[in-house]
Amino acid sequence: MKLTKVSDRLFPTFPSLVDNFISRDLMDWNNWNFSSTNSTMPAVNIGESDDSYLIEVAAPGMNKEDFSINFEGDRLIINSEMKDEKKTNDENYSRREFSYQSFQRSFTVQQGSIDIDRITAKYTEGILKISLPKREEVKPKPPKSISIM
């Protein structure tokens, strides 16, 4: 599945066209991704429970083989690279389309707070879910009642 920005207008409005042209650096090809946020980074959700951190990365149309996940020191690093080449031959027409997508995201956590041997990752329905279990010593403890003598 490919993600394309769609507008309900047949032609862009003149101010929008001029603003977009003026605001983009013509030599910066990173800006030509047709995104209103000027970013090709996937959306990320980060959650925390008493037991773990959960990171969800929206990356539809990819395969689990397209990702590389590493934990180094106090950083989780997610890399993704996807190449696609389509070739169409017709009697009067020949066309090749190349597609290349990549990104890298990194997240820093408190030093020594993650049980790195229990980190898990799963990719289903376009969402990469990474669970970072907390070490027992950093999990919140219930309040302890202290009796008075």
C-alpha positions in Angstrom: 0.0 0.0 0.0 1.4 3.4 -0.9 0.4 6.6 1.0 -0.4 9.6 -1.2 -1.6 13.0 -0.2 -5.0 13.5 -1.7 -6.8 16.8 -2.2 -10.5 17.2 -3.0 -9.6 20.1 -5.3 -8.9 19.7 -8.9 -6.2 22.5 -8.9 -4.4 23.9 -5.9 -5.4 27.4 -4.8 -3.0 30.1 -5.9 -1.8 31.2 -2.5 -1.2 27.6 -1.5 0.7 27.0 -4.6 2.9 30.1 -4.2 3.4 29.6 -0.5 4.5 26.0 -1.1 6.9 27.0 -3.9 8.4 29.8 -2.0 8.8 27.9 1.3 10.6 25.0 -0.2 14.3 25.0 -0.9 14.6 23.8 -4.6 17.9 22.0 -4.0 16.7 20.2 -0.8 15.2 17.0 -2.2 14.0 16.0 1.3 11.4 18.6 1.1 9.8 17.1 -2.1 8.0 14.4 -0.3 4.6 16.0 -0.8 3.9 16.0 3.0 2.4 19.0 4.8 4.7 18.2 7.7 7.9 18.1 5.5 8.7 14.8 7.1 8.9 11.2 6.0 9.2 9.9 9.5 6.5 7.5 10.6 4.1 8.5 13.4 5.1 7.0 16.8 3.1 6.4 19.9 5.0 5.9 23.2 3.3 4.5 26.3 4.5 3.6 29.8 3.1 1.2 32.4 4.5 0.2 35.7 6.2 -2.8 34.0 7.4 -1.5 30.6 7.5 1.1 27.9 5.7 0.4 24.6 6.6 2.0 21.3 4.3 1.8 18.3 5.6 2.8 14.9 3.1 3.3 12.0 4.7 1.8 9.0 2.1 0.4 6.6 3.1 -1.6 3.5 6.3 -2.9 4.9 7.5 -6.3 6.0 9.2 -7.3 9.2 12.4 -8.0 7.2 12.5 -4.2 6.3 13.3 -3.3 10.0 16.4 -3.4 12.1 16.1 -2.8 15.8 19.1 -2.4 18.2 19.5 -1.4 21.8 22.9 0.3 22.5 23.7 1.8 25.9 20.6 3.7 26.7 19.2 4.1 23.2 16.7 2.1 21.2 17.5 2.5 17.5 15.0 1.6 14.8 16.1 1.5 11.1 14.0 0.7 8.1 14.8 0.4 4.5 12.5 -0.7 1.7 13.3 -0.9 -2.0 10.8 -1.6 -4.7 11.2 -1.8 -8.5 8.3 -2.2 -10.8 8.7 -2.8 -14.5 5.9 -2.5 -17.0 6.2 -3.5 -20.6 3.4 -2.9 -23.1 3.4 -3.0 -26.9 3.9 0.8 -27.2 5.1 1.7 -23.7 7.8 0.7 -21.3 8.1 2.1 -17.9 10.1 1.5 -14.7 9.3 2.9 -11.3 11.7 2.8 -8.5 10.7 3.3 -4.9 13.0 3.7 -2.0 12.0 4.4 1.6 14.1 4.6 4.7 14.1 6.1 8.1 15.9 5.9 11.4 14.4 6.8 14.8 16.1 6.6 18.2 14.7 6.8 21.7 16.8 7.4 24.8 15.7 5.8 28.1 17.2 6.1 31.6 20.5 4.3 31.8 20.1 0.8 33.3 16.3 0.9 33.5 15.5 -1.6 30.7 15.8 -5.4 30.9 17.5 -5.7 27.5 17.2 -9.5 27.4 13.4 -9.3 27.5 12.8 -6.7 24.7 10.3 -7.9 22.1 9.2 -6.6 18.8 6.2 -7.5 16.6 5.0 -6.2 13.3 1.3 -6.7 12.4 -1.2 -4.8 10.3 1.2 -2.0 9.5 2.2 -1.3 13.1 5.6 -2.2 14.6 5.2 -2.7 18.4 8.3 -2.8 20.6 8.0 -3.6 24.3 10.9 -2.5 26.6 10.4 -4.2 30.0 11.7 -2.3 33.0 14.2 -3.9 35.3 12.7 -5.0 38.7 14.7 -2.5 40.6 13.3 0.5 38.7 9.6 -0.6 38.8 7.5 1.5 41.2 7.0 -0.2 44.6 3.7 -0.1 46.5 3.7 2.1 49.5 4.9 0.4 52.6 3.0 0.9 55.8 5.3 1.6 58.8 4.0 0.9 62.3 4.7 3.4 65.1 6.1 1.9 68.3 
